[in-house]
Amino acid sequence: MVELDSSTDVVIIGGGIIGCATAYRLARRGMAVTLVDKGPIGYEQSTRNWGWVHQQVRYPHLIPLAVASVRIWQGLAEELDADVGWAQGGNISLGFDDVDLAEFEMWGQDARNAGLETTVLTSDQVAEVVPGMTGRWTGALHLPTDGQADPSLVTTAFADAAKRHGAHVITDCAVTAIDTAGGAVTGVLTERGPIHASTVICAAGAWSGRLTRPLGVRFPQRAVRSTVVRTEPVAPVTDATGWADGFTFRQDRAGRFVLAGGEEAIYDVDLGLFRDMRWFLPVAWKNRRWLRMRIGRPLFRDLAALVPGSSARRSFWQRHRQIDPPANAKAVRATLAAFHRAFPALAGVGIESAWAGNIDSTPDQAPIIGPADGGPTGLLIATGFSGHGFALGPAGGQLAADLVLGDEPLVDPHPFRHARFAERDVPAVNAHRR
Ligand SMILES: Cc1cc2nc3c(=O)[nH]c(=O)nc-3n(C[C@H](O)[C@H](O)[C@H](O)COP(=O)(O)OP(=O)(O)OC[C@H]3O[C@@H](n4cnc5c(N)ncnc54)[C@H](O)[C@@H]3O)c2cc1C
């Protein structure tokens, strides 16, 4: 077991891709860094995602960070001296009607403004990118510089590289509180004792708000549960990732298709939903066709933890050390059926595994990266990556590190400032667009 430092320069809460990428950047630039995770590295979103590294069909306020991230991805294996499963096979987004094509046109303009070479493909050209796929699309948007990587490799690769640069990585140890004195951060309290530091970065994914709220630092953040299916391996078909008819796909290096039902996501009802209702109800209403509200354990968990002295409150983090939400059986069946319809030659291919993950999202689908507005000096937030954190992670980590060090930021951090919620300066988005 790694010894807990009693003091360091920077404590990072959370060993997902964001925390680990930030730890790596800071350690590489000579900072003493301790990263603490309540469970294993990358156990929550960062190993459960689809593995897409996409710039395509992003909101304009996210494009510069996405482009900067792809630049880092291209050299990441060499930089971290580790296999990250990187392949730059492009992304294809199928359009089925005039609304889709109008959106492609709009996005194409945003993309070209950002220097991205995106094109609209004909049906024959789609068949060249994804041979054997059949369907009723009328066109497709294609961005050849998008890529994919292996979520089971990347976060650990960042953590290992951070360690080689002197960072301490502590797992299975929850941070129970962020400590302050005189309006400044003094460190964190953990299950294994305190760690003193003048800078704390909260990169705790869906749990970030729970850690910052006691300090009066609030932001709207929802967890959307989403199911992923992985097929048995088949011969190579495509190295592009894609939005197809009723499902999304990526074929990994082992030949397995990683699929998700493009039409299903679940808002787990918890106390946060009531707290942040004014932010999320408009998004939920817009996406009512595919979002489902579900009352279950998360609400009871939050209610039980309100009771003073209850064991649910005392041992909250022990009870939520490793979150492994069940895959939705209906979504699994629907996704596989849509895949079989689109690839008739693969209709006999079965499922190797299925899982689910909680995507932490903000109302404008953009992360919060930077100082906590109105919070103690030395507290930074790097969270809320809203279904894009795998792709954006390498750049998000670098931007967070730039802001800690006061260096020239990788991209303009303004769209990601925490203060945008208090200022009500939040771009309106449709949560379906990624
Ligand atoms: C099903 C699914 C599909 C997705 N697909 C894609 C995709 O294709 N492309 C893409 O770009 N993004 C995708 N995403 C989103 C992406 O995975 C996330 O945005 C990204 O992983 C977020 O990283 P993170 O480090 O912020 O959070 P996480 O990976 O959730 O890490 C947070 C960490 O904080 C730790 N933690 C929490 N509380 C505490 C505490 N009190 N003490 C110590 N540690 C704590 C947790 O244990 C966890 O390890 C997907 C997500 C899901 C769930």
The ligand as a Gaussian input file, in Angstrom:
#p B3LYP/6-31G(d) Opt

LIG

0 1
 C      -21.271000       4.796000     -21.031000
 C      -20.366000       5.959000     -21.280000
 C      -19.929000       6.217000     -22.582000
 C      -19.083000       7.305000     -22.823000
 N      -18.519000       7.442000     -24.065000
 C      -17.601000       8.417000     -24.282000
 C      -16.896000       8.507000     -25.497000
 O      -17.018000       7.666000     -26.387000
 N      -16.044000       9.550000     -25.682000
 C      -15.833000      10.478000     -24.718000
 O      -15.089000      11.424000     -24.943000
 N      -16.424000      10.369000     -23.502000
 C      -17.289000       9.360000     -23.255000
 N      -17.880000       9.228000     -22.043000
 C      -17.574000      10.212000     -21.008000
 C      -16.218000       9.998000     -20.375000
 O      -16.046000       8.646000     -20.028000
 C      -16.135000      10.889000     -19.147000
 O      -16.432000      12.233000     -19.516000
 C      -14.746000      10.868000     -18.530000
 O      -14.317000       9.549000     -18.302000
 C      -14.801000      11.652000     -17.220000
 O      -13.594000      11.454000     -16.557000
 P      -13.444000      11.973000     -15.061000
 O      -12.037000      11.711000     -14.684000
 O      -13.972000      13.361000     -14.982000
 O      -14.483000      11.116000     -14.209000
 P      -14.464000       9.596000     -13.734000
 O      -13.848000       8.697000     -14.736000
 O      -15.844000       9.285000     -13.306000
 O      -13.499000       9.631000     -12.499000
 C      -13.822000      10.223000     -11.263000
 C      -13.071000       9.480000     -10.191000
 O      -13.261000      10.179000      -8.952000
 C      -13.260000       9.213000      -7.930000
 N      -13.905000       9.784000      -6.737000
 C      -15.180000      10.212000      -6.602000
 N      -15.405000      10.638000      -5.350000
 C      -14.248000      10.482000      -4.672000
 C      -13.861000      10.727000      -3.325000
 N      -14.719000      11.209000      -2.402000
 N      -12.585000      10.431000      -2.959000
 C      -11.694000       9.932000      -3.882000
 N      -12.033000       9.664000      -5.163000
 C      -13.285000       9.939000      -5.555000
 C      -14.059000       8.062000      -8.532000
 O      -13.810000       6.839000      -7.859000
 C      -13.586000       8.070000      -9.979000
 O      -12.529000       7.146000     -10.218000
 C      -18.714000       8.159000     -21.762000
 C      -19.157000       7.884000     -20.456000
 C      -19.940000       6.788000     -20.205000
 C      -20.350000       6.473000     -18.794000

